[in-house]
Amino acid sequence: MHSQCSWPIPGDLSLQTKWDGRDFIIPLAPPIFVTSDNCVDISTFIRSGENAFSVVQQSDMSDYMFILHAHHPIPVQLSHLASYRKRHEEWVKITHAFCTSEPMESLWKRSQSRL
C-alpha cells in the first residue's frame, strides 16, 4: 500500500527530539524538507538504541493521521549515505596528511654534507 502524504497548512504541528544532546524541533505544518513522495525523512535523527520523539500539535488535527514508518533504505537514501561516507573518508585522508610528519634528514646532517 502506498499513499501520498499531505500536511496541515497552519504552523501548529512539530516533531521534537534530541540529537547529540541538543533539542531539535522539526516543523510539520507544513514541513520544511520533504522526500519526493512528500513525506518527512527523520533517519538523520535515528541512532542505534533508544530514540524518543514527540509530535506536538497546538490545534485540532483530527483530520490527519500521523504514521512513523520504518523501512529499509531506499536507493536515494543509500546514494546519499555513500556520498556522505566518501566525503568523510576524503576528509579523514586530508586531515591525516596534515597530522603526519614526513621523515626528514636531520638539518645538521644536511648542512654538513653541503660543506
C-alpha positions in Angstrom: 0.0 0.0 0.0 1.4 3.4 -1.0 -0.2 6.7 -0.3 1.0 10.3 -1.0 1.5 12.3 2.2 -0.3 15.5 2.8 0.3 18.0 5.6 -1.7 20.5 7.6 -1.0 24.1 6.5 -1.1 26.1 9.7 2.1 26.0 11.7 0.6 24.2 14.7 2.4 20.8 14.3 6.0 19.8 15.1 8.2 16.8 15.9 10.5 17.3 18.8 13.6 15.1 19.6 17.1 15.2 20.9 20.2 14.6 18.8 23.7 14.7 20.0 22.4 16.1 23.3 20.7 19.1 21.6 16.9 19.7 21.3 15.5 19.8 17.8 12.1 20.9 16.6 11.1 19.8 13.2 8.2 21.8 11.7 5.5 19.6 10.2 2.8 22.0 9.3 4.0 22.4 6.7 7.3 20.5 6.8 10.4 22.3 5.5 12.1 19.3 4.0 10.1 16.5 2.3 11.0 13.5 0.2 9.9 13.0 -3.4 6.6 11.5 -2.1 6.0 14.4 0.3 7.0 12.6 3.5 9.4 13.7 6.2 12.6 11.6 6.5 13.8 11.6 10.1 16.5 9.0 9.6 19.2 11.6 10.4 17.9 11.7 14.0 17.8 7.9 14.5 20.6 6.2 16.4 21.1 2.7 17.5 19.4 2.1 20.8 16.6 4.1 22.2 15.1 7.0 20.3 12.5 9.4 21.6 10.2 11.7 19.5 7.2 13.8 20.5 4.6 15.0 18.0 3.3 18.3 19.3 0.0 19.7 18.0 -1.4 23.0 19.0 -4.7 22.8 17.2 -7.2 20.2 16.0 -5.5 17.7 13.8 -8.3 15.1 13.9 -8.5 15.2 10.1 -4.9 13.8 9.9 -3.2 10.5 10.8 0.5 10.5 11.7 2.4 7.4 11.0 6.0 6.6 11.8 7.1 4.1 9.1 10.3 2.2 9.5 11.7 0.6 6.3 14.9 -0.5 4.6 16.8 2.4 3.0 15.6 3.3 -0.5 18.1 3.8 -3.3 18.1 7.6 -2.9 19.0 7.3 0.8 21.7 4.7 0.1 23.2 7.1 -2.6 23.1 9.9 -0.1 24.8 7.8 2.5 27.5 6.6 0.1 28.2 10.2 -0.9 28.5 11.2 2.8 30.8 8.3 3.5 33.0 9.2 0.5 33.3 12.8 1.6 34.0 11.7 5.2 36.8 9.3 4.0 38.4 12.0 1.9 38.3 14.4 4.8 39.9 11.9 7.1 42.7 11.3 4.5 43.3 15.1 4.2 43.4 15.7 7.9 45.6 12.6 8.4 48.0 14.0 5.8 48.3 17.3 7.8 48.9 15.4 11.0 51.5 13.0 9.7 55.1 14.3 9.7 57.3 13.3 6.8 60.6 11.7 8.0 63.3 14.3 7.1 67.0 14.2 7.0 68.4 16.0 10.0 69.2 19.6 9.3 72.5 19.1 11.0 73.5 16.3 8.7 72.2 18.2 5.6 74.3 21.3 6.4 77.4 19.2 7.0 77.1 17.4 3.6 76.9 20.8 1.8 80.3 21.9 3.2 
